[in-house]
């Protein structure tokens, strides 16, 4: 599995909606069970910046950090 962020043209009927700090996230219902308790943050470091996901359901990640399993 991997975390994917995309712009949505429209909200689908079964999407879960999370809204905080003026940001609205639409979550595909097939992903909801795997994301329960997940925290997302934006981090800026000297050599990289981007979104960081802290998911209590993760059991492991690949070496590159792009994918995970539950």
N, CA, C and O atoms as a DFTB+ gen file, in Angstrom:
280 C
 N C O
     1  1       0.840      -1.166       0.000
     2  2       0.000       0.000       0.000
     3  2       0.888       1.232       0.000
     4  3       2.052       1.176       0.399
     5  1       0.324       2.346      -0.453
     6  2       1.076       3.602      -0.429
     7  2       0.095       4.754      -0.236
     8  3      -1.096       4.641      -0.525
     9  1       0.632       5.862       0.258
    10  2      -0.166       7.066       0.433
    11  2      -0.131       7.849      -0.868
    12  3       0.938       8.102      -1.423
    13  1      -1.315       8.233      -1.353
    14  2      -1.411       8.972      -2.602
    15  2      -2.274      10.203      -2.378
    16  3      -3.396      10.104      -1.880
    17  1      -1.749      11.353      -2.746
    18  2      -2.501      12.604      -2.662
    19  2      -2.761      13.095      -4.072
    20  3      -1.842      13.221      -4.881
    21  1      -4.033      13.373      -4.356
    22  2      -4.429      13.880      -5.668
    23  2      -5.492      14.942      -5.477
    24  3      -6.239      14.909      -4.499
    25  1      -5.565      15.880      -6.401
    26  2      -6.650      16.844      -6.380
    27  2      -7.925      16.155      -6.843
    28  3      -7.898      15.362      -7.784
    29  1      -9.042      16.454      -6.186
    30  2     -10.331      15.862      -6.554
    31  2     -11.181      16.915      -7.265
    32  3     -11.251      18.070      -6.846
    33  1     -11.815      16.487      -8.340
    34  2     -12.714      17.392      -9.061
    35  2     -14.051      17.517      -8.341
    36  3     -14.681      18.574      -8.354
    37  1     -14.474      16.424      -7.714
    38  2     -15.760      16.420      -7.022
    39  2     -15.749      15.359      -5.930
    40  3     -15.022      14.370      -6.016
    41  1     -16.554      15.576      -4.915
    42  2     -16.696      14.603      -3.835
    43  2     -17.612      13.470      -4.287
    44  3     -18.689      13.709      -4.834
    45  1     -17.176      12.243      -4.054
    46  2     -17.987      11.077      -4.391
    47  2     -18.932      10.776      -3.221
    48  3     -18.620      11.121      -2.081
    49  1     -20.077      10.141      -3.481
    50  2     -21.078       9.923      -2.436
    51  2     -20.564       9.195      -1.186
    52  3     -21.034       9.489      -0.087
    53  1     -19.630       8.270      -1.312
    54  2     -19.187       7.485      -0.158
    55  2     -17.864       7.982       0.436
    56  3     -17.358       7.378       1.382
    57  1     -17.294       9.069      -0.099
    58  2     -16.032       9.598       0.420
    59  2     -16.188      10.035       1.870
    60  3     -17.203      10.616       2.254
    61  1     -15.159       9.744       2.671
    62  2     -15.111      10.281       4.024
    63  2     -14.469      11.651       3.931
    64  3     -13.478      11.821       3.221
    65  1     -15.019      12.631       4.635
    66  2     -14.521      13.997       4.567
    67  2     -13.886      14.364       5.906
    68  3     -14.505      14.229       6.961
    69  1     -12.644      14.830       5.843
    70  2     -11.939      15.328       7.019
    71  2     -11.539      16.757       6.708
    72  3     -10.869      17.021       5.709
    73  1     -11.955      17.683       7.572
    74  2     -11.665      19.092       7.333
    75  2     -10.986      19.675       8.569
    76  3     -11.508      19.576       9.679
    77  1      -9.813      20.286       8.365
    78  2      -9.088      20.907       9.468
    79  2      -8.212      22.032       8.940
    80  3      -7.619      21.910       7.868
    81  1      -8.130      23.104       9.671
    82  2      -7.298      24.262       9.316
    83  2      -7.558      24.762       7.898
    84  3      -6.630      25.184       7.208
    85  1      -8.804      24.717       7.467
    86  2      -9.159      25.195       6.140
    87  2      -8.831      24.241       5.006
    88  3      -8.989      24.588       3.835
    89  1      -8.373      23.034       5.347
    90  2      -8.043      22.031       4.338
    91  2      -9.086      20.922       4.389
    92  3      -9.420      20.420       5.462
    93  1      -9.593      20.547       3.230
    94  2     -10.606      19.500       3.142
    95  2     -10.009      18.282       2.442
    96  3      -9.572      18.375       1.295
    97  1      -9.990      17.146       3.128
    98  2      -9.482      15.899       2.559
    99  2     -10.644      14.963       2.279
   100  3     -11.552      14.814       3.097
   101  1     -10.602      14.339       1.117
   102  2     -11.584      13.326       0.758
   103  2     -10.873      11.981       0.779
   104  3      -9.855      11.801       0.110
   105  1     -11.403      11.048       1.537
   106  2     -10.774       9.742       1.679
   107  2     -11.647       8.681       1.032
   108  3     -12.834       8.556       1.337
   109  1     -11.037       7.921       0.134
   110  2     -11.729       6.832      -0.541
   111  2     -12.220       5.838       0.514
   112  3     -11.456       5.471       1.407
   113  1     -13.472       5.397       0.430
   114  2     -13.994       4.478       1.453
   115  2     -13.223       3.159       1.546
   116  3     -13.224       2.528       2.603
   117  1     -12.567       2.729       0.464
   118  2     -11.785       1.490       0.503
   119  2     -10.528       1.648       1.348
   120  3      -9.961       0.654       1.800
   121  1     -10.086       2.883       1.567
   122  2      -8.859       3.133       2.328
   123  2      -9.127       3.460       3.794
   124  3      -8.208       3.411       4.611
   125  1     -10.349       3.785       4.134
   126  2     -10.675       4.264       5.479
   127  2     -10.210       3.339       6.594
   128  3      -9.642       3.807       7.581
   129  1     -10.436       2.049       6.461
   130  2     -10.069       1.118       7.528
   131  2      -8.572       1.094       7.786
   132  3      -8.144       0.866       8.918
   133  1      -7.774       1.326       6.758
   134  2      -6.321       1.296       6.899
   135  2      -5.757       2.611       7.433
   136  3      -4.592       2.680       7.824
   137  1      -6.592       3.655       7.447
   138  2      -6.122       4.983       7.843
   139  2      -6.623       5.440       9.209
   140  3      -6.309       6.551       9.637
   141  1      -7.387       4.616       9.891
   142  2      -7.923       5.002      11.197
   143  2      -6.768       5.338      12.143
   144  3      -5.857       4.533      12.334
   145  1      -6.817       6.515      12.722
   146  2      -5.788       6.949      13.663
   147  2      -4.565       7.577      13.020
   148  3      -3.637       7.966      13.730
   149  1      -4.534       7.689      11.694
   150  2      -3.371       8.236      11.001
   151  2      -3.294       9.746      11.173
   152  3      -4.303      10.447      11.089
   153  1      -2.083      10.237      11.416
   154  2      -1.831      11.670      11.475
   155  2      -0.976      12.057      10.272
   156  3      -0.031      11.354       9.913
   157  1      -1.324      13.191       9.654
   158  2      -0.586      13.685       8.502
   159  2      -0.041      15.060       8.841
   160  3      -0.756      15.891       9.402
   161  1       1.228      15.311       8.505
   162  2       1.849      16.593       8.782
   163  2       2.737      16.964       7.601
   164  3       3.163      16.096       6.839
   165  1       3.011      18.246       7.453
   166  2       3.932      18.710       6.417
   167  2       5.233      19.087       7.112
   168  3       5.224      19.881       8.053
   169  1       6.347      18.527       6.660
   170  2       7.643      18.733       7.298
   171  2       8.623      19.331       6.298
   172  3       8.709      18.880       5.156
   173  1       9.360      20.346       6.733
   174  2      10.425      20.940       5.916
   175  2      11.749      20.702       6.624
   176  3      11.940      21.134       7.760
   177  1      12.660      20.015       5.951
   178  2      13.990      19.751       6.476
   179  2      15.017      20.349       5.519
   180  3      14.645      20.883       4.474
   181  1      16.287      20.268       5.856
   182  2      17.331      20.866       5.015
   183  2      17.357      20.293       3.603
   184  3      17.522      21.040       2.639
   185  1      17.195      18.980       3.469
   186  2      17.332      18.338       2.163
   187  2      16.017      17.861       1.552
   188  3      15.997      17.414       0.405
   189  1      14.937      17.949       2.291
   190  2      13.654      17.505       1.725
   191  2      12.497      18.152       2.461
   192  3      12.645      18.639       3.582
   193  1      11.361      18.150       1.821
   194  2      10.126      18.622       2.440
   195  2       8.979      17.816       1.855
   196  3       9.062      17.330       0.727
   197  1       7.922      17.679       2.618
   198  2       6.769      16.949       2.128
   199  2       5.890      16.459       3.250
   200  3       6.141      16.733       4.423
   201  1       4.862      15.736       2.881
   202  2       3.917      15.205       3.854
   203  2       4.487      13.954       4.519
   204  3       5.114      13.114       3.874
   205  1       4.254      13.858       5.817
   206  2       4.686      12.712       6.600
   207  2       3.435      12.103       7.229
   208  3       2.611      12.812       7.808
   209  1       3.303      10.780       7.109
   210  2       2.155      10.072       7.660
   211  2       2.608       9.224       8.843
   212  3       3.578       8.473       8.741
   213  1       1.905       9.346       9.963
   214  2       2.144       8.508      11.134
   215  2       0.897       7.656      11.302
   216  3      -0.146       8.136      11.746
   217  1       1.020       6.377      10.940
   218  2      -0.122       5.469      10.919
   219  2       0.094       4.360      11.947
   220  3       1.010       3.552      11.790
   221  1      -0.734       4.306      13.000
   222  2      -0.577       3.270      14.019
   223  2      -0.877       1.864      13.501
   224  3      -0.568       0.881      14.176
   225  1      -1.469       1.755      12.323
   226  2      -1.809       0.450      11.742
   227  2      -0.662      -0.163      10.953
   228  3      -0.709      -1.347      10.617
   229  1       0.372       0.624      10.651
   230  2       1.502       0.115       9.868
   231  2       2.256      -0.964      10.634
   232  3       2.532      -0.824      11.826
   233  1       2.580      -2.030       9.937
   234  2       3.392      -3.107      10.510
   235  2       4.819      -3.056       9.975
   236  3       5.722      -3.660      10.553
   237  1       5.025      -2.329       8.863
   238  2       6.347      -2.206       8.280
   239  2       6.313      -1.344       7.039
   240  3       5.256      -1.100       6.458
   241  1       7.513      -0.879       6.633
   242  2       7.664      -0.056       5.432
   243  2       8.758      -0.642       4.559
   244  3       9.616      -1.389       5.028
   245  1       8.712      -0.294       3.291
   246  2       9.798      -0.699       2.399
   247  2      11.013       0.171       2.682
   248  3      10.897       1.175       3.385
   249  1      12.143      -0.183       2.167
   250  2      13.375       0.549       2.428
   251  2      13.364       1.984       1.949
   252  3      14.019       2.835       2.551
   253  1      12.632       2.278       0.873
   254  2      12.618       3.630       0.326
   255  2      11.575       4.507       1.011
   256  3      11.584       5.725       0.836
   257  1      10.675       3.901       1.790
   258  2       9.654       4.663       2.500
   259  2       8.423       5.004       1.679
   260  3       7.550       5.732       2.152
   261  1       8.337       4.491       0.455
   262  2       7.207       4.802      -0.413
   263  2       5.975       3.940      -0.146
   264  3       4.851       4.374      -0.401
   265  1       6.169       2.749       0.354
   266  2       5.018       1.876       0.591
   267  2       5.090       1.260       1.982
   268  3       6.127       1.292       2.645
   269  1       3.969       0.704       2.403
   270  2       3.877       0.119       3.737
   271  2       2.910      -1.060       3.711
   272  3       2.195      -1.260       2.729
   273  1       2.889      -1.838       4.789
   274  2       1.896      -2.898       4.907
   275  2       1.297      -2.871       6.298
   276  3       1.917      -2.413       7.257
   277  1       0.062      -3.377       6.383
   278  2      -0.666      -3.407       7.663
   279  2      -0.919      -4.835       8.074
   280  3      -1.518      -5.079       9.122
